Amino acid sequence: MGVFRYDSKYAAPTKEQRERYMQGELEEHIFGDDGEIVLILYDEAAYLKDDHEGVRILFTGIHDKQKVHDELRRMLEEHEQKKQRPDEFSHGNR
């Protein structure tokens, strides 16, 4: 069906998408040290929220829903790498 990416934590799936895909029973999983990544599984969709980066991704349909695991793994690895790296920028008065 499709993958819909929202690059702002204030953006969200449309009302039509919520009514069509995000209905019925759900299963919620929380990841990350501070619980900043939330995966919500529906019958026909998967919704992935990264509160640290402000990204939301809606995976719809059987084939695209399977992609959520790869994206979740990528997000977790990215968060881990950011924790291990020192701050890449420093202030000029240091």
C-alpha positions in Angstrom: 0.0 0.0 0.0 2.5 2.6 1.1 4.9 4.2 3.5 4.1 7.7 4.7 6.9 9.7 6.5 6.2 12.8 8.6 9.3 14.8 9.5 7.8 16.8 12.2 6.4 15.6 15.5 3.5 17.9 15.0 2.6 16.2 11.6 0.5 13.1 11.8 -1.4 10.7 9.6 -4.5 12.2 8.0 -7.9 11.5 9.4 -8.6 9.2 6.4 -5.4 7.3 7.1 -6.3 6.9 10.7 -9.8 5.7 9.9 -8.6 3.3 7.2 -5.4 1.8 8.7 -5.2 2.6 12.4 -8.2 0.8 13.7 -8.9 -2.4 15.6 -6.7 -4.0 18.1 -3.2 -2.6 18.6 0.0 -3.8 20.1 2.4 -1.1 21.5 6.2 -1.5 22.0 8.5 1.0 23.5 12.2 1.2 22.7 15.3 3.3 23.5 16.8 4.3 26.8 14.2 7.0 27.5 11.3 5.3 25.7 11.7 7.8 22.8 10.8 5.3 20.1 7.3 3.8 20.0 6.1 1.1 17.6 2.3 0.6 17.3 1.2 -2.4 15.4 -2.3 -2.6 13.9 -3.9 -5.3 11.8 -3.2 -3.4 8.5 -0.5 -1.0 9.5 2.5 -0.2 11.7 3.1 3.3 13.1 6.6 4.2 14.2 7.3 7.4 16.3 10.7 8.7 17.2 10.2 11.5 19.7 13.9 12.3 19.9 14.1 13.1 16.1 10.4 14.1 15.7 9.8 11.6 13.0 6.7 9.6 12.4 6.3 6.8 9.8 3.1 5.0 8.9 3.6 1.6 7.1 0.4 0.4 5.4 -0.3 -2.9 3.7 1.1 -6.4 4.4 4.4 -5.9 2.4 5.2 -2.4 3.6 4.2 -3.2 7.2 7.2 -5.7 7.2 9.6 -2.8 6.5 9.0 -1.4 10.0 11.5 -3.7 11.6 14.3 -2.6 9.3 13.5 1.1 10.0 13.2 0.4 13.8 16.7 -1.2 13.8 18.1 1.7 11.9 16.6 4.2 14.3 18.0 2.3 17.3 21.5 2.1 15.8 21.4 5.8 14.9 20.5 6.7 18.5 23.3 4.5 19.9 25.8 6.1 17.5 24.8 9.6 18.6 25.3 8.6 22.3 28.8 7.3 21.6 29.9 10.3 19.5 31.2 13.4 21.3 29.4 16.6 20.5 30.4 17.4 17.0 30.1 21.1 17.5 31.7 23.3 20.1 31.1 26.9 21.0 33.7 29.5 20.0 34.4 30.6 23.5 35.8 27.2 24.6 
